[in-house]
């Protein structure tokens, strides 16, 4: 119990510690800062390994999504078009299919999970916004379709072409334009890598209010285009709150300069929000202005092992109640997730957690204050308040998130395909309880239509039934292009189409991405490799999940 | 010095205290919590008094804004129209001009500053969203113009008619629909009064992440429609970050149900942001879903008197550095503002501040922790970091916000109209340094074209020159309908017009409000009674201000 107490001391304040010890039979481990991102990070690493298996042949998206038809209104690339691109871009900024340079094009035609493969014959990597403006204007006039591409770390096929769309990559657009050490306003090109920005800010005592597994490769522009969530959302909120301004090249080539650094500006509609989460369908984000928070001077992290998911939820309530403004992350995973990490990813080495307990939560506190311990000044009222909260919680039992994970695995058990030597070897959950967002992972030996059939539309239907979102973090992309109807009403979708029509009338921007561009909102089922789902309980955090390929 | 120390103890931590004492010759006063809102509150109270002076005749807006012409495309109210409204609304929900009930219509035709007066002959006060949908659909078909109205506490004439627009008031739309004590999600009708919501939440240990002077009268729907800022923005961010969903009746009568309570949802464009700050020009907000924070258990407030505006800026940097996540407000006012409050508003009674010092800042800290004092665990590194910050600050002298206030008063001095018995008796500043947002107030004996000419477009031009916003908090309304060009590019304005055209093709919604509806973006000068301006320094907080009528 000493371990547990000293650790609680580390993370938190006396009332928190007391309520914790009173309510939970738990053992605690310390884990050094940021390690907890390991699940997400390792998933990325695994995918990277995956990526480098040159042995694995990648199917063309059109071979899997046979219902997709190339839009005949789009022009095919001609020698004159190539000449134009050559007139704007230097040889190093341009890749054109010459029959024997497939390897150069593959990284831009395929996603990093090797699930999608397009047939683009031209990749542009401009260094300036002016170049992008000229290229897009030309494409719009000639009806050449475009796919904007950042770090290409997306999970839903939103950043790779399907047919012969031209790829415009922000790889060469990576300048930090300005940083104000007093207000914390950062203005940079959209091609800056998230981790590079965070390292730059660290030197100035600031941080990027966003952290996710792919941070070493993803571009800030792609983060904004997909409204990426990640680990810091609980504390710093979504990009709709932190992004102060955007520079966007519109489909007609117009450079929309909205790189404001003002925290308050009520002159007209706040256009930038349309582009946050638009997945490249309304324009190409070329510049980002973002408000960055002070880097915390004091960060404490602890992992608790808990005996039930009920405990996980109670722990979250108590943490919110007692840690409030210093609570910066509340992450969760179950024993199966842990086993997976230990056995498949880190080979059990230097991984401090024992896998004896069904549930694990990680609590991170961060702030400018070195010591948040307030031993001796506890008020009884505080504790009383927790109890009320906890009783509220006990009162509602139906529909708790873990049930979603349980029910999903039961479906596989009932079908007799779940087990050590069966099609599905593991079903586990992990993620961001603090944001009401948990990943459900299904580990399968290999892709199988049977697993797909059992998984979807089942999970989407559950999501709809519980008023959740079929995409909390990863966007719709191509994968869920037909599934928006599970989470948005036809009226909402009509309005999105109106906006798309008004800003991109010819429809050249990322044309096969997002439902709002598909003729009908028929509830098409995406392939079962990765699907993002969100179960919701009226009162409890929501779950989303990714169904991952075998690791 | 003991006072000062004990007060600093109250507000903050040891390093903050030390840096403060080292850097400033100051005297501190304690002031009970929330009193600091008095400047804003008193302004409101004064306006209320104003309002009740039935003696004062109110000019019609069209008598002052002679350039405004009624849009001939709009139909005039006919007996058949009135019959239709009577078929949808009960007598208590409808006010129709019958020749001798002007007094009933005046509160809806005039703003509370008595600057604007419209000529509406019909006020609808529906109780249900279904009623609003039917009314709006009818108006759209018949081309009857509409002005949506909430608490009608706006400062820029955005919530009152100009000609004979129909007023649809949310006064009767005031139900709390649901509150989740675990996540803090509140869903309510748009007509709920801000203070009533906050009182309701207080019972549950939560609070509305928004606080402003008009909270006793303003509606949450109006707050969202104008993207109100206020005192809490520094800590809880803007409504774009806290509003989770909206229910909106579109100009064609469609009820757009986007009352999500999800913190993360990336399915399609995030439409709700278009309506946040749209000032009733895209539809009528009928429901709001908002994420509310835990009510802090511990709130400390202190006021410091400082000897220069330079000190005010240093104090802000140190406060951000040392108080970080517990800093919930950093408010500023100058001696003239203080004198005004003492002499005109609170008759010097129970007002704890002495007016011997040129500048005053209020620092509020709030958190879940009773005592943030960390005497004894100070790290030198921390202090060193402040010094760097402060040196950075010393390095930039040009364009500091106060200069804007000084230069403005100098303009009046040079013109010989500034002084005790002159046209302009006072020029002072107060506001939200923490958000980069300060109010500049000019006190005039009465409205005078001379004051107007000296004030505008001068302040707008300064704002433009310093890349500020001509409206940080109050929107454009009618007053600044022609001035958006000072803060937004023609490209941005064109896009806004596209969106307006796409959502409200007939243009019935609040038709004389916001520039995006005016034919040209000519830089028309608004009248000088109230203008919101924002000076900006590349590195320092931005200033906005209101030029108030004589108090």
HADDOCK unambig.tbl for C-alpha pairs under 7 A between the chains (distance, minus, plus):
assign (segid A and resid 180 and name CA) (segid B and resid 539 and name CA) 6.07 0.50 0.50
assign (segid A and resid 182 and name CA) (segid B and resid 539 and name CA) 6.36 0.50 0.50
assign (segid A and resid 183 and name CA) (segid B and resid 539 and name CA) 6.83 0.50 0.50
assign (segid A and resid 227 and name CA) (segid B and resid 266 and name CA) 6.98 0.50 0.50
assign (segid A and resid 237 and name CA) (segid B and resid 241 and name CA) 6.84 0.50 0.50
assign (segid A and resid 238 and name CA) (segid B and resid 241 and name CA) 6.75 0.50 0.50
assign (segid A and resid 240 and name CA) (segid B and resid 240 and name CA) 6.27 0.50 0.50
assign (segid A and resid 240 and name CA) (segid B and resid 241 and name CA) 5.89 0.50 0.50
assign (segid A and resid 241 and name CA) (segid B and resid 237 and name CA) 6.83 0.50 0.50
assign (segid A and resid 241 and name CA) (segid B and resid 238 and name CA) 6.77 0.50 0.50
assign (segid A and resid 241 and name CA) (segid B and resid 240 and name CA) 5.89 0.50 0.50
assign (segid A and resid 241 and name CA) (segid B and resid 241 and name CA) 4.29 0.50 0.50
assign (segid A and resid 256 and name CA) (segid B and resid 491 and name CA) 6.44 0.50 0.50
assign (segid A and resid 256 and name CA) (segid B and resid 492 and name CA) 6.63 0.50 0.50
assign (segid A and resid 263 and name CA) (segid B and resid 435 and name CA) 6.38 0.50 0.50
assign (segid A and resid 264 and name CA) (segid B and resid 472 and name CA) 4.90 0.50 0.50
assign (segid A and resid 264 and name CA) (segid B and resid 473 and name CA) 6.83 0.50 0.50
assign (segid A and resid 265 and name CA) (segid B and resid 469 and name CA) 5.65 0.50 0.50
assign (segid A and resid 265 and name CA) (segid B and resid 471 and name CA) 5.98 0.50 0.50
assign (segid A and resid 265 and name CA) (segid B and resid 472 and name CA) 4.31 0.50 0.50
assign (segid A and resid 265 and name CA) (segid B and resid 473 and name CA) 6.92 0.50 0.50
assign (segid A and resid 266 and name CA) (segid B and resid 227 and name CA) 6.99 0.50 0.50
assign (segid A and resid 266 and name CA) (segid B and resid 277 and name CA) 6.44 0.50 0.50
assign (segid A and resid 266 and name CA) (segid B and resid 471 and name CA) 5.34 0.50 0.50
assign (segid A and resid 266 and name CA) (segid B and resid 472 and name CA) 5.21 0.50 0.50
assign (segid A and resid 266 and name CA) (segid B and resid 473 and name CA) 6.04 0.50 0.50
assign (segid A and resid 266 and name CA) (segid B and resid 475 and name CA) 5.06 0.50 0.50
assign (segid A and resid 267 and name CA) (segid B and resid 471 and name CA) 5.73 0.50 0.50
assign (segid A and resid 267 and name CA) (segid B and resid 475 and name CA) 6.08 0.50 0.50
assign (segid A and resid 267 and name CA) (segid B and resid 476 and name CA) 6.10 0.50 0.50
assign (segid A and resid 267 and name CA) (segid B and resid 484 and name CA) 6.03 0.50 0.50
assign (segid A and resid 267 and name CA) (segid B and resid 487 and name CA) 6.99 0.50 0.50
assign (segid A and resid 268 and name CA) (segid B and resid 278 and name CA) 6.71 0.50 0.50
assign (segid A and resid 269 and name CA) (segid B and resid 274 and name CA) 6.09 0.50 0.50
assign (segid A and resid 269 and name CA) (segid B and resid 277 and name CA) 6.23 0.50 0.50
assign (segid A and resid 269 and name CA) (segid B and resid 278 and name CA) 5.64 0.50 0.50
assign (segid A and resid 269 and name CA) (segid B and resid 496 and name CA) 6.32 0.50 0.50
assign (segid A and resid 270 and name CA) (segid B and resid 273 and name CA) 6.99 0.50 0.50
assign (segid A and resid 270 and name CA) (segid B and resid 274 and name CA) 6.43 0.50 0.50
assign (segid A and resid 273 and name CA) (segid B and resid 270 and name CA) 6.98 0.50 0.50
assign (segid A and resid 273 and name CA) (segid B and resid 273 and name CA) 6.19 0.50 0.50
assign (segid A and resid 274 and name CA) (segid B and resid 269 and name CA) 6.09 0.50 0.50
assign (segid A and resid 274 and name CA) (segid B and resid 270 and name CA) 6.43 0.50 0.50
assign (segid A and resid 277 and name CA) (segid B and resid 266 and name CA) 6.44 0.50 0.50
assign (segid A and resid 277 and name CA) (segid B and resid 269 and name CA) 6.23 0.50 0.50
assign (segid A and resid 278 and name CA) (segid B and resid 268 and name CA) 6.71 0.50 0.50
assign (segid A and resid 278 and name CA) (segid B and resid 269 and name CA) 5.65 0.50 0.50
assign (segid A and resid 322 and name CA) (segid B and resid 368 and name CA) 6.44 0.50 0.50
assign (segid A and resid 323 and name CA) (segid B and resid 368 and name CA) 6.70 0.50 0.50
assign (segid A and resid 324 and name CA) (segid B and resid 368 and name CA) 5.94 0.50 0.50
assign (segid A and resid 325 and name CA) (segid B and resid 325 and name CA) 6.34 0.50 0.50
assign (segid A and resid 325 and name CA) (segid B and resid 367 and name CA) 6.45 0.50 0.50
assign (segid A and resid 367 and name CA) (segid B and resid 325 and name CA) 6.47 0.50 0.50
assign (segid A and resid 368 and name CA) (segid B and resid 322 and name CA) 6.45 0.50 0.50
assign (segid A and resid 368 and name CA) (segid B and resid 323 and name CA) 6.72 0.50 0.50
assign (segid A and resid 368 and name CA) (segid B and resid 324 and name CA) 5.95 0.50 0.50
assign (segid A and resid 435 and name CA) (segid B and resid 263 and name CA) 6.39 0.50 0.50
assign (segid A and resid 469 and name CA) (segid B and resid 265 and name CA) 5.65 0.50 0.50
assign (segid A and resid 471 and name CA) (segid B and resid 265 and name CA) 5.97 0.50 0.50
assign (segid A and resid 471 and name CA) (segid B and resid 266 and name CA) 5.34 0.50 0.50
assign (segid A and resid 471 and name CA) (segid B and resid 267 and name CA) 5.73 0.50 0.50
assign (segid A and resid 472 and name CA) (segid B and resid 264 and name CA) 4.90 0.50 0.50
assign (segid A and resid 472 and name CA) (segid B and resid 265 and name CA) 4.32 0.50 0.50
assign (segid A and resid 472 and name CA) (segid B and resid 266 and name CA) 5.24 0.50 0.50
assign (segid A and resid 473 and name CA) (segid B and resid 264 and name CA) 6.81 0.50 0.50
assign (segid A and resid 473 and name CA) (segid B and resid 265 and name CA) 6.91 0.50 0.50
assign (segid A and resid 473 and name CA) (segid B and resid 266 and name CA) 6.03 0.50 0.50
assign (segid A and resid 475 and name CA) (segid B and resid 266 and name CA) 5.06 0.50 0.50
assign (segid A and resid 475 and name CA) (segid B and resid 267 and name CA) 6.08 0.50 0.50
assign (segid A and resid 476 and name CA) (segid B and resid 267 and name CA) 6.08 0.50 0.50
assign (segid A and resid 484 and name CA) (segid B and resid 267 and name CA) 6.04 0.50 0.50
assign (segid A and resid 487 and name CA) (segid B and resid 267 and name CA) 6.99 0.50 0.50
assign (segid A and resid 491 and name CA) (segid B and resid 256 and name CA) 6.44 0.50 0.50
assign (segid A and resid 492 and name CA) (segid B and resid 256 and name CA) 6.62 0.50 0.50
assign (segid A and resid 496 and name CA) (segid B and resid 269 and name CA) 6.31 0.50 0.50
assign (segid A and resid 498 and name CA) (segid B and resid 502 and name CA) 6.75 0.50 0.50
assign (segid A and resid 502 and name CA) (segid B and resid 498 and name CA) 6.75 0.50 0.50
assign (segid A and resid 502 and name CA) (segid B and resid 502 and name CA) 6.93 0.50 0.50
assign (segid A and resid 539 and name CA) (segid B and resid 180 and name CA) 6.06 0.50 0.50
assign (segid A and resid 539 and name CA) (segid B and resid 182 and name CA) 6.34 0.50 0.50
assign (segid A and resid 539 and name CA) (segid B and resid 183 and name CA) 6.88 0.50 0.50
